[in-house]
Amino acid sequence: MDIPSGGFLTLLGPSGCGKSTILRLIAGLTSPSNGKIQFGEGATTNRSFVFQDPTLLPWRTVWQNVELPLTLRNNSTSDGQIENVLKLVALDSAHWEKYPRELSGGMRMRVSIARALVTNPQVLLLDEPFAALDELRRQQLNEDLLEIWAEQKCTTVFVTHNVGEAVFLGQHVAIMQSSPGRIVETIPIPLQHPRIAAIRTQQEFTALVSHVSSQLCRHQADEVMA
């Protein structure tokens, strides 16, 4: 699998097929038993990971949670840098001194994304970050994430079980099978950017969702027959 620099890839497949494992391999949290992970010539390995759960520290404020990666890396903290990413994820200053328990689920996930962005990653990895949210919040955060991606220009890999989300977000959708986990097809998504909410009602979008869904079902049927 090749992911172009600055590209957005979504990963679809049945539970247990290895989607999260791919993210962990790219992140360097797991070593491959075969093959290798390569980054482009001259690229650094500055990567950030957004998990399904926001994993915020409950005793730290929003500001302090976002500041944490800089502290752990012994980077000199920049108030301007933290403020910029908080504004980028649409969290205004009224929330900066709040604790995670005082925030909605959507706001906590925004903080998690801001924390991942504060180190200016070249690679952003997201493991079903919106799975626990209601559909309206999920769609709004999808749109927000694409705006962030367009501004940050970081290579992004996003795991999801939601076909509509995969098509809305990705420039390409990679479909996986299990036993063993592998990528069996990569489908280009030729929808133009910026992608806004209205695109979900367009015929081209619904046709792409139908096509990706049918391919996902076909590959799963092939797996069962095998």
N, C-alpha and C positions, 0 to 999 in steps of 0.2 A: 504494500500500500504506500503510495506517495501522496503527501499533503503539501500543496504549494505554499510557499511563504505568504503569510497574511490571509490564507484561505480559511473557510469555515466548513468543517466536515461534521455530519451527524452520524451516529452509530445506532442501528436498529438490530434487534434480534431477540430470541427467546431468553428467558432467565437462565443464567448459568452458562451462556455461550462464550463468555469472556470479554464482554464489553468493558466492564470495570477493570479487568486485567490489562487490557490494552492501554487504558489511561495510566495505570500504575507503571506499566513498562515505559511509556513516554515520560512519565514524571521521574523515573529513576528510583521508584520505591520498590520495584521488583526487577530482578535480572532475567533476561530471556534464556530459556533452556536451549533454544535453537534460534538462528538468525541474529539480527542486531538492529538496534535503533540508531539511525544516523541523522544528524542535523546538517543543514546546508553549509557549504564552505563559508567560513568566517562568522557563522552564527554562534551566539553564546547559548548556554543551557539555562537561561533564566526562565523558569517555568512556575506557574501557580496552579493550584488545585482547588476547585470548589466542590464540596461534597454535597450529598443529598440533604443532609442535616446541616444547618448553618454552623454548628460547632463553635458558637461564640462562648467566651469565658464569662460566666454570669456575674462575676465580681468586678468586671471592667466595663466602663461606659462604651458607648458606640465609638467615640473618638479613640479611646484606649485600645479597643479591639482592633481597629483599623491600623493603629500605630504599631501593634505587636510584631508583625514581620520585620519592620525596620529595626526594632529593638533587638530581636533575636539575631539579626544579621550584623548587629553592632554598627548599623548605618546611622549617620547623623540624621535625626528626625527633622523633617521640614513641615512646619505647620501649613505652609502653602500647598505642599504635596498632598497632605491628608485632606485638607479642605477641598482641593480640586476633585479628588476621587469621590468624596462624599456628595459633592454637587453633581458629579457625573452620573451617579446612581439615583439622583433625585431625592436625596435626604437633606432637608434644609437644616439650618443651625438650631432650630427648636428641638431637634432630636439628638444632637451630638452628645449631650451630657446625660442622656437616658441610659438605663441598663436594659439588657436583652428582654427581661421579663415585662418591661413596659412597652414593648413593640409588638406589632402584629407579625404574623408569619411572613408576609411579604416583605415587611421592613427588615426583619432579621436576615432574610436572604439577600437583600440589597447591601446590608452591612458586610455579609460574607463575601459578596462580589467585590465590594470596595476594598476589603482587606486583601483580596487576591490581586487587585490591580495596583495597589500602592507601590509595589516594587517594580512597576513598569515591565511586566513579563513579555517575553517574545512569544511564549506559548501559554495559552489559557486552556485548562482542562476542566470540564464540568460534568459531574456524574449525577444525572437526573436531579438537578437542583430545584426544579419546580414541581416535582411529582406530588408533593403533599399539599399543594395549593389548589384553591378552587379555580374553575376554568377562566373566569374573568381576570383574576390576578395573574394567572399563568400566561394568558394572552398578552396582558400589558407588559409583563416582565420579558416576554419574548421580544416584543417591539423595543423595549428599553435596551435589551442585550444587543440587538442588532445595531442600535445607535452607538452604543459603547464600542462594539467591534469596529464599526466604520471609523470611529475617531481614533481608537488605540492602534488599529492595524496589526493586532496580534493574531498569530495562527491559533485557531480555536477548534477544539474537538469536543463535541457535546453528545453525551449518552442519553437516550430517551427510549421509552416504550410507546410513545405517542407518535403515530405516523404523521398526523397533521402538523405537529410541532417540528418533527424532523424535516418535513418539506418546507415549512415556513422559514426555518432558520438556515438550513444548509445550502451551500453551493453544490455539494455532493452528499448523497446518502449512501452509506456503506451498510450492506445487509450481511449479517453473520448467521452461521449455523453452529451447532454444538457437536460434541462427540466426534472428533475434537473441535474445539473452537476455531473458527476460521472465517475469513471474509470471502463470500461467494459471489458478490456482485456489488459494483459501485455505480450508482445512478446519478447522472448530472441533473441539476435542477436549474433550468434556464430562466427562472423568474428574475426580473430586473430589480435593482436596488435604487432607492430605498424601498423596503417592503413594509407596507402599512397595513392596518387592520382590514381595509377594504379589499385587499388582495384575496382574503379568505373566501370571498363570495364570487370570485371570478372563475370562469369555466376552466381556464388553464390550470389554476391551482387545484380545483376539485379533480380534474383529470389526472394530475400528477399524484395526488393523494391516492386515487383509485389504482393507478399503475403501481406505485410503491407497495400498496397493501397487497395487491395480487401477487407481486413478485415475492414479498415476504411470506405469504401463505404457500406459494408454490415451492419455495426452498424448504419450508418447514415440512411440507408433504413429502418432498424428495428425501428429507432426512429420516422421516418415519419409515418410508419404504425401504431405505437402505439398511 
